[in-house]
């Protein structure tokens, strides 16, 4: 199994779209699509009536969960889970509470890392395009010559030139092309 497929499989069972950063202050929570069909919705969400692959947020449960995160700094997880169950009327175990908070932190960290990578790659791409646009450079001209001289080796290029109708270019049509 390749390394690249493993994280995708791990992420397939979890919802990866975090709520907006100020959702707890404004109360504007957004529905979250799921990648796989869940048996039970996560704490703070319920299934949509028309689509079981869409999780609808329950604002009072999510607000209580935010308070519970703060309480975990002062109280044991069992007491916080019991308080959360009493306030919301929906059961959550202390292990489930810790699991939810742990994975929420890891998702937020992953999102911030991916966003920083995207920003860096965008800057690098802009810089590369800037250098590529300078056609007067010696390296650009050498690379262009190498690419033009190697075009006849590219099978896709050969198929494209063979598929186009004959024109008045200098292509030698007397020798048959061999597929390698």
VOTI-900803 format. One record per atom (N, C-alpha, C): y, x, z; residue in three letters. Coordinates in steps of 0.02 Angstrom, whole numbers, padded with zeros to 5 digits, always signed. Layout:
BEGIN
YXZALA...
This chain:
BEGIN
-00059+00043+00000UNK+00000+00000+00000UNK+00061+00044+00000UNK+00110+00025-00039UNK+00170+00066-00043UNK+00216+00051+00015UNK+00259+00098+00031UNK+00304+00091+00087UNK+00357+00038+00073UNK+00377+00029+00011UNK+00431-00017-00006UNK+00412-00090+00004UNK+00348-00108+00000UNK+00328-00178+00006UNK+00321-00200+00078UNK+00308-00155+00124UNK+00297-00173+00194UNK+00356-00207+00227UNK+00418-00180+00222UNK+00473-00215+00253UNK+00486-00283+00224UNK+00473-00293+00159UNK+00483-00357+00128UNK+00435-00408+00158UNK+00373-00389+00169UNK+00324-00435+00198UNK+00343-00452+00270UNK+00367-00403+00308UNK+00386-00416+00376UNK+00445-00464+00378UNK+00491-00457+00332UNK+00551-00498+00332UNK+00539-00567+00303UNK+00483-00579+00270UNK+00472-00642+00236UNK+00466-00700+00284UNK+00443-00690+00345UNK+00434-00744+00391UNK+00494-00759+00434UNK+00546-00721+00429UNK+00605-00730+00471UNK+00664-00750+00428UNK+00710-00787+00457UNK+00771-00803+00421UNK+00818-00744+00428UNK+00847-00721+00374UNK+00886-00660+00374UNK+00961-00671+00369UNK+00982-00733+00360UNK+01053-00745+00353UNK+01084-00757+00422UNK+01123-00710+00447UNK+01153-00721+00512UNK+01211-00770+00507UNK+01228-00800+00563UNK+01285-00846+00565UNK+01349-00805+00557UNK+01402-00837+00534UNK+01466-00801+00531UNK+01485-00773+00599UNK+01521-00718+00601UNK+01536-00684+00663UNK+01572-00728+00714UNK+01615-00771+00690UNK+01653-00812+00736UNK+01625-00883+00741UNK+01563-00893+00724UNK+01533-00960+00724UNK+01530-00989+00795UNK+01517-00947+00844UNK+01513-00973+00913UNK+01581-00994+00938UNK+01636-00963+00914UNK+01702-00983+00936UNK+01726-01047+00899UNK+01712-01051+00834UNK+01737-01107+00795UNK+01689-01166+00795UNK+01625-01154+00809UNK+01576-01208+00808UNK+01553-01226+00738UNK+01568-01184+00688UNK+01549-01197+00619UNK+01486-01158+00602UNK+01429-01188+00616UNK+01365-01158+00601UNK+01342-01181+00533UNK+01306-01138+00497UNK+01284-01155+00430UNK+01208-01163+00429UNK+01182-01208+00386UNK+01109-01214+00378UNK+01080-01149+00350UNK+01018-01135+00369UNK+00986-01073+00349UNK+00921-01089+00312UNK+00913-01064+00250UNK+00850-01074+00215UNK+00797-01026+00242UNK+00734-01047+00241UNK+00680-01004+00262UNK+00640-00981+00202UNK+00609-00924+00208UNK+00569-00896+00153UNK+00499-00925+00153UNK+00473-00943+00211UNK+00406-00971+00216UNK+00409-01035+00257UNK+00358-01076+00251UNK+00357-01139+00289UNK+00339-01123+00361UNK+00381-01144+00407UNK+00371-01131+00478UNK+00337-01190+00511UNK+00297-01177+00563UNK+00265-01230+00601UNK+00315-01262+00648UNK+00354-01219+00681UNK+00403-01242+00730UNK+00469-01207+00716UNK+00525-01242+00716UNK+00589-01209+00703UNK+00609-01164+00761UNK+00647-01112+00748UNK+00669-01069+00802UNK+00718-01105+00849UNK+00725-01079+00909UNK+00769-01110+00958UNK+00840-01113+00931UNK+00871-01172+00936UNK+00939-01181+00911UNK+00941-01213+00843UNK+00883-01227+00813UNK+00880-01255+00746UNK+00829-01311+00744UNK+00837-01355+00694UNK+00787-01407+00681UNK+00777-01409+00605UNK+00721-01439+00585UNK+00707-01445+00514UNK+00751-01499+00483UNK+00771-01489+00422UNK+00808-01539+00384UNK+00762-01597+00369UNK+00790-01657+00367UNK+00749-01717+00353UNK+00721-01716+00283UNK+00761-01694+00234UNK+00738-01696+00165UNK+00704-01633+00141UNK+00714-01576+00175UNK+00684-01513+00153UNK+00661-01474+00214UNK+00596-01464+00221UNK+00569-01427+00279UNK+00582-01352+00275UNK+00608-01329+00218UNK+00622-01257+00210UNK+00695-01242+00228UNK+00730-01290+00257UNK+00801-01281+00275UNK+00808-01295+00350UNK+00838-01247+00386UNK+00848-01255+00457UNK+00920-01277+00470UNK+00927-01332+00506UNK+00993-01359+00523UNK+01010-01335+00593UNK+01069-01306+00604UNK+01087-01282+00670UNK+01101-01339+00719UNK+01083-01327+00782UNK+01099-01374+00836UNK+01153-01339+00878UNK+01216-01358+00870UNK+01271-01320+00901UNK+01266-01311+00977UNK+01247-01364+01014UNK+01246-01355+01087UNK+01191-01306+01109UNK+01136-01303+01073UNK+01083-01255+01089UNK+01106-01183+01073UNK+01140-01175+01017UNK+01164-01109+00998UNK+01218-01084+01045UNK+01261-01129+01067UNK+01313-01110+01115UNK+01281-01090+01182UNK+01230-01128+01204UNK+01195-01112+01265UNK+01158-01045+01258UNK+01132-01031+01199UNK+01099-00967+01187UNK+01148-00909+01193UNK+01210-00919+01169UNK+01261-00867+01176UNK+01277-00853+01249UNK+01281-00907+01289UNK+01293-00898+01361UNK+01233-00862+01393UNK+01173-00880+01371UNK+01113-00849+01399UNK+01111-00774+01386UNK+01137-00752+01329UNK+01140-00680+01315UNK+01184-00645+01366UNK+01238-00676+01386UNK+01282-00647+01437UNK+01249-00648+01505UNK+01212-00702+01520UNK+01179-00708+01585UNK+01122-00657+01592UNK+01093-00637+01537UNK+01038-00588+01540UNK+01060-00521+01567UNK+01125-00506+01564UNK+01150-00444+01591UNK+01151-00445+01667UNK+01150-00506+01697UNK+01155-00512+01769UNK+01091-00538+01802UNK+01052-00579+01766UNK+00996-00613+01796UNK+00931-00596+01760UNK+00874-00607+01793UNK+00810-00595+01760UNK+00798-00644+01702UNK+00758-00623+01655UNK+00747-00664+01595UNK+00712-00730+01611UNK+00669-00730+01661UNK+00635-00792+01681UNK+00686-00845+01705UNK+00733-00823+01745UNK+00784-00869+01771UNK+00829-00895+01715UNK+00847-00850+01669UNK+00891-00870+01613UNK+00854-00918+01567UNK+00790-00906+01555UNK+00751-00951+01512UNK+00743-01019+01545UNK+00733-01021+01610UNK+00728-01085+01646UNK+00795-01122+01642UNK+00850-01086+01651UNK+00917-01117+01646UNK+00928-01145+01576UNK+00910-01106+01525UNK+00919-01127+01455UNK+00878-01190+01440UNK+00817-01192+01466UNK+00774-01251+01456UNK+00805-01312+01490UNK+00832-01302+01550UNK+00862-01358+01587UNK+00925-01383+01553UNK+00967-01338+01528UNK+01031-01358+01496UNK+01020-01392+01429UNK+00974-01366+01388UNK+00966-01392+01321UNK+00913-01447+01316UNK+00865-01447+01363UNK+00811-01495+01359UNK+00756-01473+01311UNK+00760-01413+01286UNK+00710-01386+01240UNK+00681-01323+01272UNK+00615-01320+01275UNK+00582-01266+01310UNK+00587-01201+01271UNK+00600-01147+01308UNK+00595-01079+01281UNK+00569-01035+01338UNK+00519-00995+01323UNK+00491-00951+01374UNK+00535-00889+01381UNK+00525-00852+01436UNK+00565-00791+01444UNK+00547-00739+01391UNK+00484-00738+01370UNK+00464-00692+01318UNK+00495-00712+01251UNK+00495-00777+01237UNK+00525-00802+01176UNK+00600-00788+01173UNK+00633-00795+01231UNK+00705-00780+01235UNK+00719-00707+01221UNK+00680-00663+01252UNK+00690-00591+01241UNK+00674-00572+01169UNK+00621-00602+01141UNK+00602-00589+01071UNK+00659-00610+01024UNK+00686-00669+01036UNK+00740-00695+00994UNK+00801-00650+00996UNK+00820-00628+01055UNK+00879-00586+01062UNK+00867-00516+01033UNK+00808-00489+01044UNK+00791-00423+01017UNK+00794-00423+00941UNK+00764-00473+00910UNK+00762-00475+00837UNK+00830-00494+00807UNK+00869-00531+00844UNK+00936-00547+00820UNK+00979-00484+00818UNK+00972-00441+00869UNK+01008-00377+00870UNK+00986-00333+00812UNK+00920-00330+00801UNK+00896-00286+00746UNK+00918-00312+00678UNK+00921-00379+00669UNK+00945-00406+00606UNK+01019-00391+00595UNK+01058-00396+00649UNK+01130-00381+00643UNK+01140-00308+00627UNK+01101-00264+00658UNK+01107-00193+00644UNK+01086-00178+00572UNK+01033-00210+00549UNK+01010-00200+00480UNK+01063-00224+00430UNK+01094-00280+00444UNK+01145-00306+00399UNK+01205-00259+00396UNK+01226-00233+00454UNK+01283-00187+00454UNK+01267-00122+00417UNK+01206-00097+00424UNK+01186-00037+00387UNK+01185-00050+00312UNK+01157-00107+00292UNK+01154-00123+00221UNK+01223-00132+00191UNK+01268-00163+00230UNK+01337-00171+00205UNK+01372-00103+00197UNK+01360-00057+00244UNK+01391+00010+00238UNK+01362+00047+00179UNK+01296+00040+00167UNK+01266+00072+00108UNK+01296+00043+00045UNK+01304-00022+00042UNK+01332-00054-00018UNK+01403-00029-00030UNK+01442-00021+00023UNK+01510+00004+00015UNK+01510+00075-00011UNK+01466+00117+00017UNK+01462+00188-00005UNK+01439+00192-00078UNK+01388+00152-00096UNK+01364+00154-00165UNK+01416+00129-00214UNK+01454+00080-00194UNK+01507+00055-00237UNK+01559+00110-00249UNK+01578+00146-00196UNK+01626+00200-00203UNK+01598+00256-00248UNK+01533+00272-00238UNK+01502+00324-00279UNK+01498+00302-00352UNK+01483+00239-00364UNK+01479+00214-00433UNK+01548+00217-00466UNK+01600+00198-00430UNK+01667+00202-00458UNK+01686+00274-00475UNK+01668+00321-00431UNK+01682+00391-00443UNK+01643+00417-00503UNK+01579+00397-00509UNK+01539+00418-00567UNK+01568+00390-00632UNK+01588+00327-00631UNK+01618+00298-00692UNK+01683+00333-00710UNK+01720+00354-00660UNK+01782+00390-00673UNK+01768+00456-00709UNK+01717+00493-00684UNK+01700+00556-00716UNK+01668+00547-00784UNK+01630+00493-00792UNK+01599+00480-00858UNK+01650+00461-00910UNK+01705+00432-00888UNK+01756+00411-00936UNK+01795+00470-00965UNK+01791+00527-00933UNK+01825+00586-00960UNK+01782+00616-01015UNK+01795+00597-01076UNK+01753+00619-01132UNK+01767+00690-01154UNK+01822+00718-01132UNK+01839+00786-01153UNK+01803+00840-01114UNK+01765+00822-01064UNK+01732+00874-01024UNK+01673+00904-01061UNK+01660+00966-01048UNK+01606+01002-01081UNK+01538+00973-01063UNK+01528+00956-01000UNK+01464+00929-00978UNK+01450+00862-01011UNK+01501+00820-01017UNK+01492+00755-01048UNK+01471+00764-01121UNK+01504+00808-01156UNK+01488+00819-01227UNK+01417+00846-01235UNK+01396+00892-01191UNK+01328+00919-01194UNK+01277+00864-01180UNK+01290+00824-01130UNK+01244+00769-01114UNK+01239+00720-01171UNK+01296+00705-01202UNK+01297+00658-01258UNK+01255+00685-01316UNK+01260+00749-01330UNK+01221+00780-01383UNK+01146+00776-01368UNK+01128+00789-01306UNK+01057+00787-01286UNK+01029+00717-01294UNK+01068+00668-01272UNK+01046+00598-01277UNK+01038+00578-01350UNK+01085+00596-01392UNK+01082+00578-01463UNK+01022+00612-01497UNK+01009+00675-01478UNK+00953+00710-01510UNK+00886+00684-01486UNK+00883+00654-01426UNK+00820+00630-01399UNK+00808+00556-01413UNK+00853+00523-01447UNK+00846+00451-01460UNK+00783+00436-01501UNK+00767+00479-01548UNK+00709+00465-01590UNK+00644+00468-01551UNK+00644+00498-01491UNK+00583+00501-01450UNK+00573+00438-01408UNK+00624+00399-01400UNK+00620+00338-01359UNK+00584+00284-01398UNK+00527+00258-01372UNK+00490+00206-01408UNK+00530+00142-01417UNK+00570+00124-01367UNK+00610+00063-01374UNK+00662+00070-01430UNK+00691+00128-01435UNK+00740+00140-01487UNK+00707+00136-01556UNK+00646+00163-01561UNK+00610+00160-01625UNK+00593+00088-01643UNK+00572+00049-01593UNK+00555-00021-01606UNK+00617-00060-01627UNK+00674-00045-01597UNK+00736-00080-01615UNK+00757-00062-01685UNK+00752+00001-01704UNK+00773+00021-01771UNK+00723-00005-01823UNK+00660-00011-01805UNK+00611-00037-01853UNK+00619-00112-01861UNK+00641-00147-01809UNK+00649-00219-01812UNK+00712-00239-01850UNK+00762-00196-01852UNK+00824-00214-01887UNK+00814-00206-01962UNK+00847-00247-02002UNK+00840-00242-02075UNK+00868-00175-02100UNK+00841-00154-02157UNK+00863-00090-02185UNK+00937-00092-02201UNK+00971-00040-02183UNK+01042-00036-02198UNK+01055+00028-02236UNK+01116+00044-02247UNK+01133+00102-02287UNK+01141+00165-02244UNK+01107+00167-02186UNK+01112+00227-02145UNK+01065+00281-02171UNK+01065+00337-02139UNK+01027+00394-02164UNK+00957+00399-02135UNK+00928+00343-02113UNK+00861+00344-02085UNK+00810+00357-02140UNK+00764+00403-02127UNK+00713+00420-02175UNK+00657+00368-02171UNK+00647+00328-02222UNK+00597+00275-02222UNK+00534+00297-02259UNK+00532+00358-02284UNK+00474+00379-02324UNK+00415+00397-02280UNK+00426+00420-02219UNK+00370+00438-02176UNK+00356+00382-02127UNK+00292+00363-02120UNK+00277+00308-02074UNK+00286+00333-02001UNK+00307+00287-01959UNK+00315+00304-01888UNK+00248+00298-01853UNK+00237+00343-01806UNK+00176+00342-01768UNK+00192+00320-01697UNK+00152+00276-01671UNK+00160+00255-01601UNK+00122+00304-01557UNK+00157+00330-01510UNK+00125+00380-01466UNK+00100+00347-01404UNK
